[in-house]
């Protein structure tokens, strides 16, 4: 194990302006979360690294971004776009074109650190409002200029990569306001480029800002919360960490307004309808391939943090944790908000990383909660105070029936502090050649173990790799599995091969290709095999309708082209 | 008021075989539910009817159905269809062609009683299985023969009227089995033609039939429960009386298999996915215009009737009932299953019809619950025992805060006995020239009063009409309004004009065209104006994809053609 004296030198400085690192670094440029000593010790042990391996940082990406690809658009086309949005809202420089072409996949980060730049747009455009978007889409449709939407750029599947050049349309620069709270209907009308924290803060402060009687919450808290937008949640079908109670992004959309080459429309404001297939739902998950979300009305919820009931448990086995979770989700006493179970590898690594003292390990083992068998479960309940008490009590009873030991609220409180900051560590690890990435899938209860074992077996068939799995979004019919893998690797091609092998393995073992990460261009190639050609043909028919000239986010998004 | 001695002579005999009445009569041919003496008294008073008006039944529809329209299909086409399904599963007789062309609209009933027959199919075909359906669709697509699906025929919007002739495809004759219960996933795989009671009974008896550990319920109980099918619920977007807790049909579908001219496919079995727009949802509500639902996997729920908590309340005003209901739906302590509020006219007529003694009226009035102001609320809570207690208690607290008086569980128990049988009265009333019909709409909380007042004002602008309204499906964002109107009228054209005027009024006052009755051919003409041409174009694009030759339920369904 490392000790304080040989702690690696982590970068503690915001990336230089214009550098690759300023694009790859997650989140706030001035915020850092370094791996703990326990983390470093684990890496050294798993990857047979010496202290020397942690002495020199590599491929830090501190060079200035140089693209050297003149925009392919004609100058009159660029002028026309500038006429629409104003000169200040058009950028042609190398840095902007690369920045607004990049998401947050490990693969992109790795490539950018190596100075490898994939497809970029010719021009970056920041529309000021819906009218700008309408004019841009109409003009680009006429000129057959591709348009790729960029909001916060947290995509983990090349969702904002302008595969065919054209325009990067940055929706978060101006279109980021909360327009209205409708307290009777408990809805909020919001522009799609609004970031999570600004949205949530405004809802929490609704009495002060909007004069409402009550405070509200958005109910949607993905790990990317601080660097993702409301519109991004909707068009990529995201899920927040509390989705078991509040629902996925799909569920909390009330109505939407889209600008498409086939026209602009707003879906109707009804709590339910039986007027044929629901256009409001058809648009969700279209990932910019049908058109551009310009306004969305979201369901909101009463903000009652004082009622939160936290819990955590240790289960003796993964089977017990899964069975108890299923029982909880099907028992009809209400639902927890956050609810997570970690598999044995994640549990044990987690305990080590968060500094469990040795005597606790001994104590747990003596009580029958053995390493590489025991599983951690944690979560909370939100809502009315008596409801949260009831649900938390029921969960405790079921946990106890399945042999779990209550750990109180400690683990959950600890997790809450780091719920959005884990991605910050990625930069530090990559500085020393260690890659961390995730893939996730939805699965029914009856296929959970096959998927878990199958994908783990594939990952573990490779030496010197860590694989941790949790389930974090629960339904009466099943859950998701979130596979985290960590490996010492520096070659983008080798990494790509491993990553795509895991996607293959998820599909072969009956998982969905994506539970809440969307499809983008990365998962696109699997779509037809996954959905079948008949269902893929439905998506393509919709695409042809909305976007007959294929200008909206073209080049593999959703596997459409 | 009428007394026992002059009670009208209600029909107490099953309709003769082959008669119009055997088609128009609701439900079990041998079951009757006659209007009470109070009902008759109310009709006499409202419609200025004398006892003589209740002495002669009119247009009873006891004549044999005569069509006199030879099938337009070629004999080799009919032979080919018979080759596919077997001769016994093909019918060309007048009666079958009319029966399987008819739904249960008041308008159709009135017309059939007058011997007016609208469009019928040339041939009635009863497929035995999915393979039959595939062959029929392929053949009809090749020959451009229209196909209109018929399941239980409870449509209230000409949804099963073969507007372009061709084939009536009767899905309920053979394709009506519960195929499998998956207890881990809590799902049931079922054929679409299975009727509500058979489905629910099988789920309740799952331990005996399928060897499951627990008993289950389908959670979907529309008023038409006894004469509607699982597939019908799904393709028309029905809602059950307990939808506030279990969800609408839309919500309880897990996956579906469809046969369309563009191919056969089954949507994937996942509790959630982020793999682009959800084909599983796109198909719901397609009302047979995209293809034919041949198998559906439904979410099921634990059957725990012993935990049910019933409640009923009297609110001093409609505003108080609405405000309390909104508070209940937004307070996040869980949801009631059945939950209904009646407006003042429905409340007062209901109290009279169910025989409230005069002293109760006096008592209520003295307590401030005045006639034509007070509003009845009733419902129940289902689920875990402690959950039902908690939710029922919370509802009681809120009701009390809004000035309501608890009436215990009596009204609810009384309602349960008649929950499926109200439509039986329609036949008796029509025998004496009285028509009863309903229209319904979804609405957000902020538009509820405008819709209620606007539609009521339109209906009441006509003399001698009763109009009762309730809300019976609740969401945090709003509810539905269900308008019941009763009038003495015999002319189909006059009735049509009134009925369509109410649809107009719903639309003008901002209600959805349908909350759970679907669209069919009746509401079709409003669809484009309601959704807007851009959204209607999306539905048409899907239609062209699935059914390029327009053979699936053509002729106005969903307003597509």
Contacts between the chains, C-beta under 8 A, distances in Angstrom:
chain1	res1	chain2	res2	distance
A	182	B	446	6.3
A	184	B	326	7.2
A	184	B	444	7.5
A	184	B	445	4.4
A	184	B	446	4.3
A	185	B	444	4.8
A	185	B	445	5.3
A	185	B	446	5.5
A	185	B	477	5.0
A	185	B	478	6.5
A	186	B	330	5.6
A	186	B	476	5.3
A	186	B	477	6.2
A	187	B	477	6.2
A	236	B	274	6.5
A	237	B	273	7.5
A	237	B	274	3.7
A	238	B	274	7.2
A	239	B	272	7.2
A	239	B	274	7.6
A	248	B	272	5.7
A	250	B	272	7.5
A	250	B	278	7.8
A	254	B	477	6.3
A	260	B	534	8.0
A	262	B	534	6.8
A	262	B	537	6.7
A	263	B	533	7.8
A	263	B	534	4.1
A	263	B	537	7.5
A	264	B	534	7.1
A	265	B	532	5.6
A	265	B	534	3.8
A	265	B	535	5.5
A	267	B	535	7.0
A	268	B	512	6.8
A	268	B	530	7.6
A	268	B	531	7.2
A	269	B	444	5.6
A	270	B	442	4.4
A	270	B	443	7.1
A	270	B	444	6.8
A	270	B	478	7.0
A	270	B	512	4.5
A	270	B	515	7.9
A	271	B	442	5.8
A	271	B	443	7.9
A	271	B	444	6.5
A	271	B	475	3.7
A	271	B	476	7.7
A	271	B	477	4.2
A	271	B	478	3.9
A	271	B	479	6.9
A	272	B	239	7.2
A	272	B	248	5.7
A	272	B	250	7.5
A	272	B	442	5.2
A	272	B	473	6.9
A	272	B	475	6.4
A	272	B	480	7.4
A	272	B	512	8.0
A	272	B	515	6.0
A	272	B	516	7.5
A	273	B	237	7.4
A	273	B	442	5.6
A	273	B	512	4.6
A	273	B	513	7.7
A	273	B	514	6.5
A	273	B	515	6.7
A	274	B	236	6.5
A	274	B	237	3.7
A	274	B	238	7.2
A	274	B	239	7.6
A	274	B	285	6.4
A	274	B	512	8.0
A	274	B	514	4.3
A	274	B	515	6.0
A	274	B	516	4.9
A	274	B	517	6.1
A	274	B	518	5.0
A	274	B	519	7.2
A	275	B	285	7.6
A	275	B	512	6.3
A	275	B	513	5.2
A	275	B	514	5.3
A	275	B	519	5.7
A	275	B	523	7.5
A	275	B	527	6.7
A	275	B	530	6.7
A	275	B	531	6.8
A	276	B	237	8.0
A	276	B	285	4.9
A	276	B	286	7.0
A	276	B	287	6.8
A	276	B	519	5.7
A	276	B	527	7.2
A	276	B	539	5.8
A	276	B	558	4.7
A	277	B	281	7.6
A	277	B	282	5.3
A	277	B	283	7.2
A	277	B	284	6.7
A	277	B	285	5.0
A	277	B	286	5.6
A	277	B	539	6.4
A	277	B	542	6.7
A	278	B	250	7.8
A	278	B	281	6.8
A	278	B	284	7.7
A	278	B	285	6.9
A	279	B	531	7.0
A	279	B	535	4.5
A	279	B	538	5.4
A	279	B	539	7.6
A	281	B	277	7.6
A	281	B	278	6.7
A	281	B	281	4.8
A	281	B	282	7.6
A	282	B	277	5.3
A	282	B	281	7.6
A	282	B	282	5.8
A	282	B	538	6.5
A	283	B	277	7.2
A	284	B	277	6.7
A	284	B	278	7.7
A	285	B	274	6.4
A	285	B	275	7.6
A	285	B	276	5.0
A	285	B	277	5.0
A	285	B	278	6.8
A	286	B	276	7.0
A	286	B	277	5.6
A	287	B	276	6.8
A	299	B	476	6.6
A	299	B	477	6.3
A	301	B	332	6.8
A	301	B	476	8.0
A	302	B	330	6.8
A	302	B	331	7.4
A	302	B	332	6.0
A	304	B	332	7.4
A	326	B	184	7.2
A	330	B	186	5.6
A	330	B	302	6.7
A	331	B	302	7.3
A	331	B	384	5.8
A	332	B	301	6.9
A	332	B	302	5.9
A	332	B	304	7.4
A	332	B	382	7.6
A	332	B	383	3.7
A	332	B	384	5.0
A	332	B	387	6.5
A	333	B	383	6.5
A	333	B	384	3.7
A	333	B	386	6.4
A	333	B	387	4.3
A	334	B	334	5.5
A	334	B	387	6.0
A	382	B	332	7.6
A	383	B	332	3.8
A	383	B	333	6.5
A	384	B	331	5.8
A	384	B	332	5.1
A	384	B	333	3.7
A	384	B	394	7.1
A	386	B	333	6.4
A	386	B	390	5.9
A	386	B	394	7.3
A	387	B	332	6.5
A	387	B	333	4.3
A	387	B	334	6.0
A	387	B	390	6.7
A	390	B	386	5.9
A	390	B	387	6.7
A	390	B	390	5.5
A	394	B	384	7.1
A	394	B	386	7.3
A	442	B	270	4.4
A	442	B	271	5.8
A	442	B	272	5.2
A	442	B	273	5.6
A	443	B	270	7.1
A	443	B	271	7.9
A	444	B	184	7.5
A	444	B	185	4.8
A	444	B	269	5.6
A	444	B	270	6.8
A	444	B	271	6.5
A	445	B	184	4.4
A	445	B	185	5.3
A	446	B	182	6.3
A	446	B	184	4.3
A	446	B	185	5.5
A	473	B	272	6.9
A	475	B	271	3.7
A	475	B	272	6.4
A	476	B	186	5.3
A	476	B	271	7.7
A	476	B	299	6.7
A	476	B	301	8.0
A	477	B	185	4.9
A	477	B	186	6.2
A	477	B	187	6.2
A	477	B	254	6.3
A	477	B	271	4.2
A	477	B	299	6.3
A	478	B	185	6.5
A	478	B	270	7.0
A	478	B	271	4.0
A	479	B	271	6.9
A	480	B	272	7.4
A	512	B	268	6.8
A	512	B	270	4.5
A	512	B	272	8.0
A	512	B	273	4.6
A	512	B	274	8.0
A	512	B	275	6.3
A	513	B	273	7.7
A	513	B	275	5.2
A	514	B	273	6.6
A	514	B	274	4.3
A	514	B	275	5.3
A	515	B	270	7.9
A	515	B	272	6.0
A	515	B	273	6.7
A	515	B	274	6.0
A	516	B	272	7.5
A	516	B	274	4.9
A	517	B	274	6.1
A	518	B	274	5.0
A	519	B	274	7.2
A	519	B	275	5.6
A	519	B	276	5.7
A	523	B	275	7.5
A	527	B	275	6.7
A	527	B	276	7.2
A	530	B	268	7.6
A	530	B	275	6.6
A	531	B	268	7.2
A	531	B	275	6.8
A	531	B	279	6.9
A	532	B	265	5.5
A	533	B	263	7.8
A	534	B	260	8.0
A	534	B	262	6.7
A	534	B	263	4.2
A	534	B	264	7.1
A	534	B	265	3.8
A	535	B	265	5.5
A	535	B	267	7.0
A	535	B	279	4.5
A	537	B	262	6.7
A	537	B	263	7.6
A	537	B	545	7.0
A	538	B	279	5.5
A	538	B	282	6.6
A	538	B	542	7.3
A	538	B	545	6.4
A	538	B	546	7.8
A	539	B	276	5.8
A	539	B	277	6.3
A	539	B	279	7.6
A	541	B	541	6.2
A	541	B	542	6.7
A	541	B	544	7.5
A	541	B	545	3.5
A	542	B	277	6.8
A	542	B	538	7.3
A	542	B	541	6.7
A	542	B	542	7.1
A	544	B	541	7.5
A	545	B	537	7.0
A	545	B	538	6.4
A	545	B	541	3.5
A	546	B	538	7.8
A	558	B	276	4.7
